[in-house]
Amino acid sequence: MHSITADFFTAYWRAGMTTVYTEGMSPDMMAGPEDDEGWVEWKPIRGTLTNEDYQQLEEAYQIQLPPSFIDWHKAFFFCDGDCLIAQLPASLPNEPLEELRNQLNYGGNLISQGLYPFASDGSGAGNPLVFDARYPVTNNEFPIRVYDHESVDDLNGLGEIIFSSFSKMLSCLVYFLNRPEAVESGEAIRGFFDIDPTGAGGPGRNYWLSSWGNTHWLNKRR
């Protein structure tokens, strides 16, 4: 497990996190009993998927995933990937790749155009985040863009690069999740510019400032 992966889960998970119980969970993930409304406190547990599991997924969809993403996704089983500004695909023991498949099954021909949906932005609009694999990069660490879900195959719906790689995305999320109570969300967002100067701080600067920089509800804590 790479250090940034460990740093993410340390920053992300907090005791007391709850989710609606599903059959994809295992008893080991349950930190308490299911309540009358079907909610249960959960905790991450060590993942058991292998690189070969992801290779099979890549072959099935004819894609290439960044090693940093695979390292992150297989490290733990976890019930939720809501980071407020991004919705990352969770992984459950009995359905370990289901949410990632759901992202990849996003309608249209994005994958055939070299755009691989793997998550969604935090706006609630259902805009996928995509790895832009149209051009080769070292170690398949593809830049990340937002795609307008209303465009359906039209590359005019493809936004600017908002992170230069998945590793940089994780670094920015760790910074955001660890922000002190006194730090406004907009101020934390601006911290991305130094962490990822060629992505969030370069072509993605306008996206972050216009979409999230002054969004007060981001100051809520999970």
Rosetta blueprint (number, residue, H / E / L):
1 M L
2 H L
3 S H
4 I H
5 T H
6 A H
7 D H
8 F H
9 F H
10 T H
11 A H
12 Y H
13 W L
14 R L
15 A L
16 G L
17 M L
18 T E
19 T E
20 V E
21 Y L
22 T L
23 E L
24 G L
25 M L
26 S L
27 P H
28 D H
29 M H
30 M E
31 A L
32 G L
33 P L
34 E L
35 D L
36 D L
37 E L
38 G L
39 W E
40 V E
41 E E
42 W E
43 K L
44 P L
45 I E
46 R E
47 G L
48 T L
49 L L
50 T L
51 N H
52 E H
53 D H
54 Y H
55 Q H
56 Q H
57 L H
58 E H
59 E H
60 A H
61 Y H
62 Q L
63 I L
64 Q L
65 L L
66 P L
67 P H
68 S H
69 F H
70 I H
71 D H
72 W H
73 H H
74 K H
75 A H
76 F E
77 F E
78 F E
79 C L
80 D L
81 G L
82 D E
83 C L
84 L L
85 I L
86 A E
87 Q E
88 L L
89 P L
90 A L
91 S E
92 L E
93 P L
94 N L
95 E E
96 P L
97 L L
98 E H
99 E H
100 L H
101 R H
102 N H
103 Q H
104 L H
105 N L
106 Y L
107 G L
108 G L
109 N L
110 L L
111 I H
112 S H
113 Q H
114 G L
115 L E
116 Y E
117 P E
118 F E
119 A E
120 S E
121 D E
122 G L
123 S L
124 G L
125 A L
126 G L
127 N L
128 P E
129 L E
130 V E
131 F E
132 D E
133 A L
134 R L
135 Y L
136 P L
137 V L
138 T H
139 N H
140 N H
141 E L
142 F L
143 P L
144 I E
145 R E
146 V E
147 Y E
148 D L
149 H L
150 E L
151 S L
152 V L
153 D L
154 D L
155 L H
156 N H
157 G H
158 L E
159 G E
160 E E
161 I E
162 I E
163 F E
164 S L
165 S L
166 F H
167 S H
168 K H
169 M H
170 L H
171 S H
172 C H
173 L H
174 V H
175 Y H
176 F H
177 L H
178 N L
179 R L
180 P L
181 E L
182 A L
183 V L
184 E L
185 S H
186 G H
187 E H
188 A H
189 I H
190 R H
191 G L
192 F H
193 F H
194 D H
195 I H
196 D L
197 P L
198 T L
199 G L
200 A L
201 G L
202 G L
203 P L
204 G L
205 R H
206 N H
207 Y H
208 W H
209 L H
210 S H
211 S H
212 W L
213 G L
214 N L
215 T L
216 H H
217 W H
218 L H
219 N H
220 K L
221 R L
222 R L
